[in-house]
Every structure is written in C-alpha cells, then in structure tokens.
Amino acid sequence: MSTGLPAIYRVQDAAKALDVTVAWMERKAKARAIPVRIIGGRYAWTEDDLAQIVAASLQEPAAPTAPRPRKPRATAVSGPPAAPVLTARKRRR
C-alpha cells in the first residue's frame, strides 16, 4: 500500500547512507548547514535532501597555479670572513 509520501531517513540511517557520523549529521542539522526536516521533534531527511547534501559537497579541482619564483641563492664572498660585531649591554643599576 503506497501512501505517496517520500521515504524518511532518521539521523542514524542518513548518516549511514552518507558515510558520516551521527554527530556530524546532528551538528550540521542544528546549524542548518544542510537541508533538514524536523518531524515530531526529531531530525529527518528525504532522498532528495540527501541528494542535495551530496551535491553541495562537490569540490571542483583547483586551477593550476604558476610556480612561485625562487629566491636567488646567496653568493659566497671571497676573502676572509667578517668578524662579528659585538656590542655591550647597558649597565644595570
């Protein structure tokens, strides 16, 4: 007997269908970051809702970027190494 109503997924079933944790589903639903229905005080999703979640999670590949120019290497200075400059601290009182 068909009622014409869509199949309803509770949080455990929806999480399993999307291969995510129940905590993730509840956190995103509470923040209204994903489509969600509240039926009888509980979160519920239809197949269309789950399809929207999957579609929204698509990440397009990033466009290739040009390599950054390298910093020029320091060239060795010929001659004796420079002596370090020493400075005295101020006297404490």
N, C-alpha and C positions, 0 to 999 in steps of 0.2 A: 504494500500500500504506500504510494508516494504522496507526500504532503506538499510537494513543490517547494519546500524550504531548502536552502543550501545546507550542506554538511557543516557542522560546527566542530571546531577543534578547541579543546581546552588547553591550558598552558603546557601541560606535560606532552600532549600529542603534537602541538605546534612546535615545541622545542625539538622534539624528536624528528619531526618532518624537516626542519631547517638545520638540523645537526648543530644546535646551540644549546646552552644550558638553560634550565628553567629560570635561574636568577637573571640571565641576560634578557630573556623574554619579559620577565616581570619589570625589570629596571627600565627597559626601553618603552614598555607599555605605560608605566607610571609617568614617564617623562613625555609621553605622547610623541615619541620619536619614530614610532612605527604605527601603521593602521591597527586599531584595536576596537573591539566592541565589548561593552560591559553588559552582560546578561545575568540577572539575578545576583548582582554584586560581584561577579567573577569575570575575569578576562576571557574573551573568546575570539576566535578568528575563523573566517571562511577561507575556502581555497583561493578566492580572489584576493583576500587580504594577504595571504602567504605569498601569492604570486607578486603582489606589489612590493612586499618586503624584499624578495629576491631581486626584482627589477631595480629597486632603489640601491641595492648593494653593489651594483655593477661599477667597476672601476676601469676606466679606459686606460690603455697604456700611455705612459708619459711620452711626450715628444722628445726625440733625441736632442741633446744639448751639445753645443760646441765645447770642446775641452778647454779648460782654463789654461791661460798661458803660464808657463813655468817661470819661476823666479830665476834670474841669472845666478849662476854659481859665483861664489866669491873667488877672486883670483889671488893666487899667492903673491905676496910682495917680496921681492928679492932684497936681501940684506939681513942684517941682524934683527932679531925680534925686538919689538919695542918693549921697554921696561914699563911695568905697571905704575900708574900714578898713585902714590899713597897720600892720603890726607889724614890729619889728626882730628879726633873728635874734640868738640868744645869741652872745656873743663867743667866738671860738676861742682857746685858749691855746697 
